[in-house]
Amino acid sequence: MKQVSGKDLARLVERGGWQLLRIHGSHHIYGKKGSVVRLSIPIHANQPLKIGLLRSLMQHAELSDSDL
């Protein structure tokens, strides 16, 4: 799996229809109309997200590896 920063993942989920609901510190909270799922994406400069966190966020956002 490709390494992705929080900023890049945030852009990707926004293209997928997710909307930024609020920012709490360095975490951007995204929601999608008609869904109870909330995504909390940490944005720490351009540091890549750890693989486990990235997989979990992508699974909740219904994204695949090919979307990266």
C-alpha positions in Angstrom: 0.0 0.0 0.0 1.2 3.5 -0.9 2.1 5.9 1.9 -0.3 8.8 2.0 -0.3 12.0 4.1 -3.4 13.2 6.0 -3.7 16.1 3.6 -3.8 13.8 0.6 -6.4 11.5 2.2 -8.5 14.5 3.1 -8.6 15.6 -0.5 -9.4 12.1 -1.6 -12.4 11.7 0.7 -13.7 15.2 -0.2 -13.8 14.0 -3.9 -15.7 11.0 -2.7 -18.6 13.2 -1.3 -17.4 13.6 2.3 -17.8 17.1 3.8 -15.6 18.7 6.5 -17.8 19.1 9.6 -15.3 20.6 12.0 -11.6 20.8 12.9 -10.5 19.8 16.4 -6.8 20.6 16.8 -5.0 18.8 14.1 -7.8 16.4 13.3 -10.3 17.1 10.6 -13.7 15.5 11.1 -15.6 14.4 8.0 -19.2 13.2 7.5 -21.3 12.2 4.7 -25.0 12.9 4.2 -27.1 9.8 5.0 -24.3 8.1 6.9 -23.6 7.8 10.7 -19.9 7.3 10.0 -17.5 10.0 11.0 -13.9 10.1 9.8 -11.2 11.7 11.9 -8.2 12.4 9.8 -5.1 13.6 11.5 -3.2 16.2 9.5 0.3 16.6 10.8 2.3 18.6 8.2 3.1 16.2 5.4 3.8 13.1 7.5 2.5 9.9 6.1 -0.3 8.1 8.0 0.5 4.8 9.5 -0.7 1.8 7.5 -3.2 0.5 10.1 -4.9 3.9 10.4 -4.9 4.4 6.7 -6.5 1.0 6.0 -9.2 1.7 8.7 -10.0 5.1 7.4 -10.2 3.9 3.8 -12.5 1.0 4.8 -14.8 3.4 6.6 -14.8 5.8 3.6 -15.4 2.8 1.3 -12.3 3.5 -0.7 -9.9 0.9 -2.3 -6.2 0.8 -2.9 -6.8 1.7 -6.5 -8.3 5.1 -5.4 -4.9 6.2 -4.2 
